[in-house]
Amino acid sequence: MATTRTAHTVWEGSLTEGNGVITFDSSGIGEQPVTWASRSQEANGRTSPEELIAAAHSSCFSMALSHALTGAGTPPTKLVTNADVTFQPGTGITGIHLTVEGTVPGLDAEGFAAAAEDAKKNCPVSQALAGTTITLDAKLA
């Protein structure tokens, strides 16, 4: 069954002086402010498109890795995934670096690294971001 998730943004003003509010319509989890400064300088309590991509990528990757590990007979006890999305003003998103640490009983470091590489390649968000360089560090806890 296909699903569609929806969010919307209301932006007021110019790029550098304006501001916006992102509303998470599907989940109803609320609103988050966004500005150019929160994207290109310090966050200061506001989000950015890159932070939203990082959240999407870290959660999708974690789900894909958990699914693969479970399917291979070594379900994880815990996965902690960070996604660092780098944005360069004037250039755009220049890369995404995933870091995952897992607790996976019965699996060695080599097997974990291979499963993580496969999840990086095959999670739907990685596939949607295929035009971006995605790197990975994976280790067992």
C-alpha positions as CSV (number, residue, x, y, z in Angstrom):
1,M,0.0,0.0,0.0
2,A,1.5,3.3,-1.0
3,T,1.5,6.2,1.4
4,T,1.9,9.9,1.0
5,R,3.2,12.3,3.7
6,T,2.6,16.0,3.5
7,A,4.3,19.1,5.0
8,H,4.0,22.7,3.9
9,T,6.0,25.9,4.4
10,V,4.7,29.4,4.6
11,W,7.6,31.9,3.7
12,E,7.4,35.6,4.1
13,G,9.9,38.1,2.8
14,S,13.2,37.9,0.9
15,L,15.6,34.9,1.1
16,T,18.0,36.6,3.5
17,E,15.7,38.7,5.5
18,G,12.6,36.6,5.5
19,N,11.4,33.6,7.5
20,G,9.2,30.7,7.2
21,V,7.3,28.1,9.2
22,I,7.3,24.4,8.2
23,T,4.1,22.5,9.3
24,F,4.2,18.7,9.5
25,D,0.7,18.0,8.2
26,S,0.6,14.2,8.1
27,S,1.9,13.6,11.5
28,G,0.5,16.7,13.2
29,I,3.8,17.0,15.2
30,G,3.7,20.8,14.9
31,E,5.5,23.6,13.3
32,Q,9.2,24.5,13.0
33,P,10.6,27.9,12.1
34,V,13.1,28.2,9.3
35,T,15.3,31.0,8.0
36,W,18.2,31.5,5.6
37,A,20.5,32.2,8.6
38,S,19.4,28.9,10.2
39,R,20.4,27.2,7.0
40,S,23.7,29.0,6.2
41,Q,24.9,30.0,9.7
42,E,23.9,28.9,13.2
43,A,20.6,27.1,13.8
44,N,19.6,29.3,16.8
45,G,16.5,27.2,17.5
46,R,15.4,27.0,13.9
47,T,15.6,24.1,11.4
48,S,16.8,23.9,7.8
49,P,16.1,21.7,4.8
50,E,19.4,19.9,5.5
51,E,18.4,19.1,9.1
52,L,15.1,17.7,7.8
53,I,17.0,15.6,5.2
54,A,19.4,14.4,8.0
55,A,16.4,13.3,10.1
56,A,14.8,11.5,7.1
57,H,18.0,9.8,6.1
58,S,19.1,8.6,9.6
59,S,15.7,7.1,10.3
60,C,15.3,5.5,6.9
61,F,18.8,4.0,7.0
62,S,18.2,2.7,10.6
63,M,15.0,1.0,9.5
64,A,16.6,-0.5,6.4
65,L,19.6,-1.8,8.4
66,S,17.4,-3.3,11.1
67,H,15.3,-5.0,8.5
68,A,18.3,-6.5,6.7
69,L,19.9,-7.6,9.9
70,T,16.7,-9.2,11.2
71,G,16.2,-11.0,7.8
72,A,19.7,-12.4,8.1
73,G,19.0,-13.9,11.5
74,T,20.9,-11.3,13.6
75,P,18.3,-8.8,14.7
76,P,19.9,-5.7,16.3
77,T,19.3,-4.8,19.9
78,K,20.1,-1.1,19.2
79,L,21.2,1.1,16.3
80,V,22.3,4.7,16.7
81,T,22.6,6.5,13.4
82,N,23.8,10.1,12.8
83,A,23.4,11.8,9.4
84,D,25.5,14.9,8.7
85,V,24.3,16.8,5.7
86,T,26.7,19.5,4.5
87,F,25.3,22.6,2.8
88,Q,27.6,25.1,1.0
89,P,25.8,28.4,0.2
90,G,26.1,29.0,-3.5
91,T,26.8,25.4,-4.2
92,G,24.1,23.4,-2.4
93,I,24.3,20.1,-0.6
94,T,27.8,18.8,-1.0
95,G,27.6,15.5,0.9
96,I,26.0,13.3,3.5
97,H,27.9,11.3,6.0
98,L,26.2,8.5,7.9
99,T,27.6,7.1,11.1
100,V,26.1,4.1,12.7
101,E,26.9,2.2,15.9
102,G,25.1,-1.1,16.5
103,T,24.6,-3.7,19.1
104,V,24.0,-6.9,17.2
105,P,24.4,-10.1,19.1
106,G,26.0,-12.9,17.0
107,L,27.4,-10.6,14.3
108,D,31.1,-9.6,13.7
109,A,32.4,-6.2,12.6
110,E,32.9,-7.3,9.0
111,G,29.3,-8.6,8.7
112,F,27.9,-5.4,10.3
113,A,29.9,-3.2,8.0
114,A,28.6,-5.1,4.9
115,A,25.0,-4.9,6.1
116,A,25.4,-1.2,6.7
117,E,26.8,-0.6,3.2
118,D,23.9,-2.5,1.8
119,A,21.4,-0.4,3.8
120,K,23.2,2.8,2.7
121,K,22.8,1.8,-0.9
122,N,19.2,0.5,-0.7
123,C,17.3,2.6,1.8
124,P,14.7,4.7,-0.1
125,V,16.1,8.0,1.1
126,S,19.6,7.1,-0.1
127,Q,18.1,6.2,-3.4
128,A,16.2,9.5,-3.6
129,L,19.4,11.3,-2.8
130,A,21.5,9.3,-5.3
131,G,22.9,12.5,-6.9
132,T,24.7,13.3,-3.6
133,T,27.9,11.7,-2.3
134,I,27.0,9.5,0.7
135,T,29.7,8.2,2.9
136,L,29.4,5.8,5.9
137,D,31.2,4.7,9.0
138,A,29.8,1.6,10.7
139,K,31.0,-0.1,13.9
140,L,29.7,-2.4,16.6
141,A,29.2,-1.0,20.1
